[in-house]
Amino acid sequence: MSNFRKQALQEIGVREFKPMFKEQTSLAEEFAINVFDRKAMRHYLSPEAYNVVIAAIDEGKKIERKVADQIASGMKTWAMQRGATHYTHWFHPYTDATAEKHESFLDRAKDGSVFENFNGDALVQQEPDASSFPNGGLRNTFEARGYTAWDPSSAAFVFDQTLCIPTIFVSYNGEALDQKTPLLRSLQVLDRAATQVAQFFDKDTKRVNSCLGLEQEYFAVDSALFKARPDLQLTGRTLIGHIAAKDQQLEDHYFGAIPQRTMSFMKEFEQEAYRLGILLKTRHNEVAPNQFECAPLYEEANLAIDHNLLLMTLMKRVAEKYNLKILFHEKPFAGVNGSGKHCNWSMITDNGTNLLSPGKTPRSNLQFLTFFVTTIRAVFEHHYLLMSSVMSLSNSLRLGASEAPPAIMSIFTGRKLAETLQSIVERVSDKKMSPDEKTELKLDVVGKIPEILLDNTDRNRTSPFAFTGNRFEFRAVGSSSNCALPMTVLNTAVAEQLVRFKNEVEDLFSSKKIKRDEAVFHVLRKFIEESKSILFEGNGYSEEWLKEALKRGLRVVESATEGFKAFIEPETIRLFEEYGVMSEAELRARYEIFNEIYAKKIQIEARVMGDLAINHIVPAAIKYQNRLVENVCGLKQILTEEEYEELAMPQLHSIKKIGIYIKNLRDLMHNLIIERKKAHDIPTFPERAKAYKDDVLPIMQEMRLNTDKLERIIDDEIWSLPKYRELLFVQ
């Protein structure tokens, strides 16, 4: 075994594992102790300052700078008592991570002494360099000015002795340079539209929140093996590697007993998450070996996304203590299931009513059907954009691989609810309904929804957008992604359909002099008929569904680069500009950013692939080939010609095969360098990304085929890289 791989395995063998976490007597007592939440604000802020912050959170009211000074003073006192020495504006640029620039609380007085200082100006706004973040042309390198602005709706927290203040990030001219700004705009738009429709059923409704529960899948591998794989280190996935004899085919890992080291890691990161106000509820083994999942309780979407990104950072840091590396890449290992981030989305009013949960009366169920059908109509109307919003280089390796939803949108409702929708279509006529017809419809269809859902316990893992009883689960989102973009698309699309629903109901109500409930049924029928082609109850992995979807007029996202174009289509620009969520300039910037990141990631992967082939695989192949040549030469000296021809034939065959694979790799490497340089010289990112996809990726795939064949031939002692059987099964 090569020293590189041998050293990694030896390190694991001599390592003594000891749990590092401390059991807590009461999780509830420690929950959110590192969060400047309402409880902390009541204690550290004056009543005036507290009321201003709450008004900003609940009603979106502006915070005056004078009051901001009071808030900053109380926040600083609280943070320093939690051990903070610095503060930072914590934001979401278009990268794979959050961003932060730390500033010390220390300041210098006129007399030369130092003191802790943190005022309202520092709380409300910072000025990080905007030129070095992806901007899609919104900023030039010489125009570095950008601003972060406090988002009071997401509570500040202390993490690693730093007060972290969630913020948005915008350019000097006010364009969004981050993922949170459009999300917040979409939440406001959905709130307004949903509140107006909810008031049809409950006039006391004052606000509707978009809520989200994010299930996070991930792999955990030993850090020594991780460090011995340059591809894992630099790209997050294995660019080469033959599948292990045993992987997930026995289905014995799913929901199995969690390995001790991983369990200890889970316990510690859960406790740290609780202190940060992240209420994790579930943990379990996932389908693939060394794959796991954690899931929190749902919360407001903005906070849920902040918490998910914070959790990913936290998991990586805690894992280091246990000599583990956490992989959030959607497809780190070929041949086994990849990882997703399932988004459980719902709408909840200020009085706690889940608008996607059936009630106990026909009227409450009519409200449920209104929001249920309107969401279906929204997904149908913008199905291609919504699916395109989750596309990336890494997620394109997972989607449609018979392990995750396909790259085409459909909605699963369950057979009973599908029958309910069909009943509305069949029973509601264009003419005015009689009192008996309305009563029968309410009692026979709407009144039975709770009973229907009781029996509707099936799930459809092949559906990218499935209704699961009181929420929709968007299963196509990738495990490494920030969910802000797909949720921005979903919120805006649903808001648009709610506005249409409200307008059409009121038009019918006023023009035809029918009761509002009857008008609601008429519009529901119309929405169901217009969007029924998006409903599918079968196997989304099947070829038959792809053919059927195309017949229905549904658009398939054929590749990530094609999906990116959805953001500059006229209908997308109209949608976001009409509701003030993103301007055309911001959308075109995002299109550029998506292609830029896509191209750069393939460029990195191609360079790493070349390094692996030339500096690891080919030398190992030649070394083993030389060993076989020595063996053949030795046999020729001691065997008769007849014995030699019989006994040396297997070695001669292997020598020839190795030579062919080495030649293939060298030729492919030559072509890879040429195509990579050609792609890199293309001036525009969309065309560059397409060239990397069409001309570079196929060569890399061919190189993988040859390296994986060599892995099966070469002596295990010589092979320098940890294999799948080690990466996936060493605990």
N, C-alpha and C positions, 0 to 999 in steps of 0.2 A: 504494500500500500504506500502511496506517495506520502512524503513527509507532511505536505500541506493538509491532506485529508486525515492522515494518521494523527497528527497533533490535535486536530479538532476533536476526534473521537476519544483520544486519551484524556483530554481536558475534561470531557464529560464523565469519563469513567472514574476519575479520582475525585471528582467534585462531591463534597458532602452537602446534602440538602437539609436546610433548617428553615422552617417557616419564620418569617420576620415580622409578621403583623402581630398586633396585640388585640386580643378579643375585647370587645367593649361590653359593658354591662347593659347599656341602654343606647340603642341606635337613635331613638327619638330625641334624647337629650343632646346628641351631637349633630343632629340634622341641621344643615344650613348655618353652622356656626361661623363659617368663613364667607358668608354672604351678607351684604348690606341690604337686607330685606326690610319689609315693613316693621317687623319686630325690632330690628336694630335701629331703624330710622326713628321710631317712636322714642327710643332711649337716648339717641345722640343728637337729635334735631329739635329745634324749638317747634311748638305747635304750628307757628306760621310757616316755617320752612317745610315741615312735614306735610301740611295740607297742600302746599304748592307742588311738591313732588308727586303726591297722590293724584292731584288734578292733572298733572302732566302724563302720568301713567294711564289713568282711567279715561281721561277726556281729551288727551292730546294738547293740553293748554301749554303756552309758552312759559318758560322759567326766566324771570328777569335776572340780570346780572347781579343785582344787589342781593337777592335771595340765594343766588348760586354761590356767593361767598360764604353764606351761613351753612349751606349744604356741604360745601367743600371742607369747611372747618370740622364739622361733625364727622364727615366721612374719613378725614385724615386721622382724627383721634381714635375712631373705631379701628381703622386699618393698622395703626401703629400698635395698638393693644393686641392685635392679632399677629404681630411680628413683622409687619411690612416696613421696609426701608425705602422703597421706590414706588412709583406709580407709572402706569402706562395706559394709553388708549389702545384697546384691543379690537381689531377689526378684521374683515374678511375680504382681502383682495382676491383677484382671479388667479390664485396659485393653489397648490395642494395643501396649504396650511393657513392658519391664522397669522396675523402680523402684530408686532408690538415693538415699541421703542421705549425703553425704561428711562425714567428721570428720577433722580434722587430727591427726597423731601428736603435735604439740606440746602440751605441758602446762606449767603454771607451778609451780615449787617454792616452798616457804615463804619462801626468801630472795629471791624475785623473779626468779630466773633461770628459764630454760626448758629443757625436756628432752623427748626423744621418749618417748612412753608408749603402751603398748597391752597391756592385761592380759586375763586370762581372761574377766572379766565382759563386756568390750567385744567379745571374740570370740564368745562364746556367745549374747549377747542384746543387742538394741537396742530402743528404744521409739519408733518413728515414729508420726506422727499418723495414726490409722486412719480418721478421720471423713471425709476428703476422697477416699478411694478408693471405688469401687463396692462396696457391702456388702449390698445386697438386704434391708435392714432389720435386719441383725444388729447394727448399731451406730447410735446416734443422733449427730447433729452435736455435741451437748454431751458425748458419751461418746467422747472422742478416743483413749483408750488402746488401743494395739495392740502386738504384740510380733513381732519377727523373731528366729528361732532358727536357729543354725548347722546346716547340713546337711553333715556331714563326708563323705558319700558322693560329693559333687561338689566337686572340688578348687578351692581358692582360686586366684585369678589376678591378675596386675597388668595393668590396662588404663588407658591414658592417665594414668599416674602415680598410679593409685589401686589399692590392694589391695581386690579385690572378693571378698567372702565369700558364696557361695551360701547362701540361707536360706529357711525357710518363713515365712509371715506369718499370724498368728492373732489373734483378738480377745482382749479381756480375759478373756472366759469360755471361751476355748479353741476357738471355732469357726474353721474355715478361712476366711480372707479371700483366699486366693490359689489358684493352680492347681496348685502343687507339692505341697501337703499331701495332698490326696486321691490324687494320683499315687503318692506314696511309700507310702501305705496300701495302694493296689491292688497295688503291686509286692511288698509283704510277703505279701499274701493269695495272690497267684499263686505266689510262691516256695514257700510252705508246701504248697499243693495240688499243684503240679507236682512237687515233690520226692517227695512220698508216692507219686505214680503212677510216677515215673521209677524208684523203688526196686523196683517190680515186675520191672524188667528189669536194673537194676544197683544192688545194695544199697549200693555205695560212694558213690552220689550224695548229696551233702550240701546242695546249693543249686542253684536254677534262677533264672537272670536273664532278665528280659524285655529283649530287645535290639532296637535300632531303627537303621535307616539312613534319613535324611531327604533326599530329593531336593528341591531348592529351585528353583522357577521364578521368574523376575522379568523386568521390562522395564527397559531403560536408555534414557533420553531426554536430550537436551542440556539443561543447566540453564537456559540463556537462554530456550529455548522453554518450558520448564517454568514459569519465572517469569512468562511472558506469558500463562499460562492459569490464571486464578483458580480454576477448578474442580479442576484437578490439584493446585494448592497446598493447597486447603482440604478436599478430599474424597478425593483419591487417584485419581480417575477423571475422564474427560471426560464431562460431563453433556450436551454437545452436540457435534456434529461429523459431517459426512457422510463416509462411507467413501471411501477413496482409490480411484482407478481401478485401481491395482495394490496388492494387499496380499499375501496368502499363497497365492493361487490357483495360482501356478506351482510352489509347493512347493520354491522354490529357496533359501530361507533355512535350512531345517532341515538341520543338520549341515554347513552351508556353512562357508567360511573366515570366521573370527571377525574383525571389523573391528579395525584397528590400535589405535585408542583404547580400545575395549572390552577388547581383549586385554591391553593394558598395565594397565588397571584390574584385570582378573582376576589378573594375575600379582602385583600388589602386595597385593591383599586375600588372596590365597592364602598368600603369605609371612607376612603378619601372622597369618592363621589358624593356620598351622603353629606359630608361636611361642606361640599360645594353646592348643596341643594338639589343634586341630581338623584331622583328617587328611582333607583334601579329595582326592578321587580323580579326579573327572570334571568336565569343563567342555565345553559345546557350545552352538551356536545351537539355539534351539527353533523351533517351527513358525511363529509370527507374526514379522513384521519387528521388529527391535530387542528380541526376546525371547530369553532365555538361561536356562541351567540349570547349577547346580553340585550335586555330590553327594559326601558323605563316605563313608568306610567305616563300617560299623555299629559300634555300641558299646552299652553298657548304656543302657536307655531314659531314665533320669533325666539322665544325662550328655549323651546325644544331644540331648535337648530343651533343656537349658541351652546347649549348644554352638550349636544352631540359632538361638536367640534372640540369643546373643552375635554370631553370624555376621551376622545381619541388621543389627545395629547397626554392626558393623565395615564391612560393604559400603557402607552409606550414608555413613559418614565418609570412607572411601577414595575413593568416587566423586566427592566434592566437589573433590578435587585434580585430577580430570580433567574438570571442568565437566560432570559427569553427575549425573542424579538417578535413583535406583533406585526403581522402583514395585513394591511387593509386593501391591497391590490385585489381587483375583482377576479383575477385568474392567475394566481401565483404558480400553480402547478397544472400542467396539461394532463388531461385524462381523468381528472377528478372535479367535483363540483367547485364552482367559484363562489364568491361572496357578494351578497347584496346588502342593501339598507332599506328594509321594507318600511314605507311611509304610511302609517295609519292615520288617515285624515278625516276630520269631522268638523262640524260647526256647532258651537254651543252659545246660548244666549246668556245675558248677564244674570238671569234668574236660575241658571243651571240646567236649562232644557237642552238636551242634545237633539238638534234638528234632524239628525239622521237615525234617530232611535224611535221605533214605534211607541205609541202611547196606549192608554187604556180605553180611549173613547174613539168613535169614528171621527170626531173633529180633530183630535190630536194626530190621528193617523192620516188624515187628509193633509195636515201640515207636513208630516213625515214624507208622504208621497210627493208633495210639492218640491221639497228640497232634494229628494232622491231622484226624481225624474229630471229636474233642472240640472243636476250634476251630470247625469247621463247625457243630456243634450249638450252640455258644455264640452264633455270629453269627445263626443262625436264630432262636434263642430271643429275642434282643434286637436284631433287625435294625432295628426302627424307632428304638429309642433310639440305636443306634450311628450311624445315618444322621443322626438329629437332632443328635448331638453335633458335627457339622461345619457346622451351619446358621448362617448370619449374613446380614446384608443383602448384603454383597459377594459371598459365595460362592453365594447364591441366584441371582445374575446369571449364574453360570458353570455350575452343575450342570444337566444336562439340555439343554444348548444344542448338542447334537451335536458337542461338542468335549471333553466331560468326562463322567464317569459320570452317569447319571440319578439323581434323588433317590429312588431305590428300591433297596434292597439286593439283591444277588445275589452268588453266589460262582462264579468260574471256576476249574475244576481242570485243564482239558485233557481231551481225549477219552479218552486211555489211562487216566488215573487215574479218570475217571468210570466206565470199564468195570471197573476194579478194584473200586471200591466196589459196583457192581452184582453182581459175582461173589461178593463176601462175602455180600450179601443172599440170593443164589440158592443158595449152597452151604452156608450155616449153617442148620441146621434147629433147631426147638425141642427136639427130642430130643437125647439125649447122642450125641456124635460117636464113631464108631469110631476106633481108632488109624490105620487106613488113610485115613479121611476127613480127619483132622487133618493127617497127613503130606502128603496131596495138596494140601490147602488152603495149607499153609505153603510148599510147594515151587512149586506151580503159580501161585499168586496173589501171596503175600507175597514169595516168593523172586525174582520177576521185576521187582520195582519199580525197581531201578536201571536195568535194561534198558528198561523202559517210559519212564522219565523221560529217558533218552538221546534217545528219539525225540520226546519231548513238548516241542519247542522253540518252539511257537507262543505268541503273546501275545494277550490280548484287552484292548485299550485302552478298550473300552466297559464293562468290568466294574469296579464300585467296589471289589471285594475279590477279588483274583486270586492264585492260587498260582503262584509263579514258580520252582519247582525246589527251593528250600530255605527259603522264607519266604512269608508272605502280604503282598501289597502293597495297602494301603488307599489308593486313588487319589482319594477324594472330598474329602480334607482341603484346605482353602483355603490359598493361598500366604501370606497375611498372618497366619494363625492360630497360636496356641500349641497344639502337638499334645498337651499334657498331658491335656486333657479327653477327646478320643476314645481316647487310650491308657488312661486311667483306666477308661473304660467297657469297652474290650476286655479289659484285664487282669482286671477283676472278673468279667465274663461268662465268660471262659475258666476262671477259678478255680472258679466255681460249677459248671460242667460237669465239671471234673476231680474235684471232690468227689463229685458224683453218680456219675461213672464208677467211682471207687474203691469207693464204698459198694455199688454194684450188683454189681461184680465180686466183692467179698468176700462179699456175701450169697449169690451163686450158688456160689462156691467152698466156702462152709461148709455151706450147706443141701442142695445137690444132690451134694456129694462128687465134683465134677469138678475136673480140673486147672485151674490158674489161666489158662493160655494159652487153654484152651477157653472158660472164663468170659469172658475178654477178647473173644474172637470173638463170643460171644453178645451182649455189651453193645454192641460195635461195630455189629453188625447192627441192633440196636434203634435206636441213635443215627442211623445212616444212614437208616433208614426214616422216623424221626420228622422229619428235617431235609432230606429230599431236595428239597422244594419250593424251597429257597433256591439250589439248584444250577442254573446256566444257562450254556450254552456258546455261545449265539448273540449277535446284535447287540443290545446293551443300549440303543442309541439308537432302536430301531424302535418304532413304535406297537403292533406285534404283541406285543412283549414286555410293554408296559404292560398290555395287555388280559390277556395270559397270567398276569402276576404277580398281578393282581387275582383272577383265577380260582383261583390257588393260595393265596389268602388272605394274600398279602404286603401290607403297608401302605405306601402312598406318602406321602412327606413333601410335602404340597401347598404349603406355604409355610414360611418360617422361623418365623413366629409360631405356626403350628400345631405345628411340630417342637419348639419350646420347651416345649410342654405335656407332652412325654414325660418331662420331669424331675420332674414332680409326679404322675405316674400311680402308682397303688398298687403295681404290680409293680416299678417303678423304686425306689420308697422301700423296698420289702421287700428288693430285691437289695442295695442299698448299706448299709442298716442291718444286715442279717443278717451281712454280712462286715466291718462296721465301717469302711467306706470313707468314707461321708458320712451324716450324720444327716438326718432329714426337714427340720429347720430349715435346714441347709446347702443342701439341694436346693431348697427353696422360695426361699431367698435367691438362688441361681443363676438360677432362673426369672425372678425380678424383675430381676436384673442384665441378663440377655439381652434382655429387653423394653425396659429402660431405654436400653441402648446402641443397640438397633435404632431406637427412636423418636428419640433425639437425633441419630443420623446422618442420618435422613431429614429432620429439621428443618433441619440444617445444609445438606444438599443442596438443599432447597427454597429456602432463603434465597440460596444461591449461584446457583441457577437464575434466580431473580428478578433478581438483580444482572446476570447475563449478558444476560438478555432486554432489560431496560429500559436499561441503561447501555452495552451493547456492540452488541447485535443491532439493536434498533429504531433507534438513531441512525444506524448504518451503512445500514440499509434506507431510511430517510428521505433520507439524503444521496444515495444512488444514485437513488432515485425522483425527487428534485429535478433531478438531472442529466438524467434521461430526459425530464422535463417540459420543461426548457430546450431539449433537442434537438428535441422535438416542436413546441414553439412556433417554433423557428427554421426547421424544415422548412415549417411552414405559411406562413411569410412568403416563402419563395423558390420554393415548388413550386406547380404548378397544383393545383386541387382534386382532379382525377383522380389525379395523381402522389402527392399527399399521402395520399389514402385507401389507396393501394397501399404506399407506402414507410414510412409512419408506423405502420402497423398493428402490427408486432412490438413497437415501443416502447410503444404504447398497451396492448397485451396484458400486457406486463411490468409497466407502471405499475399496472394493475388487480390483477394477481396479488400484487404487493408490498403493495398496500393491503389486500388480503384477509388476507394473512399477518400484517401489522402489527395489524390489528383483532383477529384471532384471538389473537395473543400478549397484547394488552392485556386482552382478555376473560378469557383463561386466567389471566393474572397476578392479576386481580381475584379470581377464584375460588380461586386457589392461596392467597392471603393469608387469605381467609375460612376455608377448610378447614384451613389450618395452625394458625390461631388456635383453631379449634374443637377440633382434636386436642390442642393444647397445654394446653387448659383441662381435659381429662379427668384426674381425680385419680389413677387407678391406671395403672401402666405397661403391664400387659398389654392393657388396653382402649385406651390411648393408642397403643401400637405398632400395634394392629389398625387403628385409625382412620388413622394415617399410611399404612399399607399400602393400605387399601381406598379412601381418599378423597384422599390427597395424591399418592402415586406415580403414579396414572393421569393426573392433570393434568400432572405433570412430563413424562410420556411424550408427551402431546399437544403440549406446548410444544416438545419436542425435534423432533417431526415438522415443525413449522412453521419452527423455526430452521434445520434442515437443508435444507429446501426453499429458504429464503432464501439460504443459503450457495451454492447452485448457481446463483442468479440474479445476486447482487450482484457488482460489479466486484472482482476480486481485490485491486486496489490499495486499496480502501476497507475490506475485511474486516479487522477488528482482531485476531482471534485466530489463532494458528498452526493450520494445518490438519493433517489426518491425514497427508497426504503429506509434510509437514515433520517432524512428531513421530515418525513411524515410519521415516523413511528418511534423515534427516540424521544422519550418523555423526560 
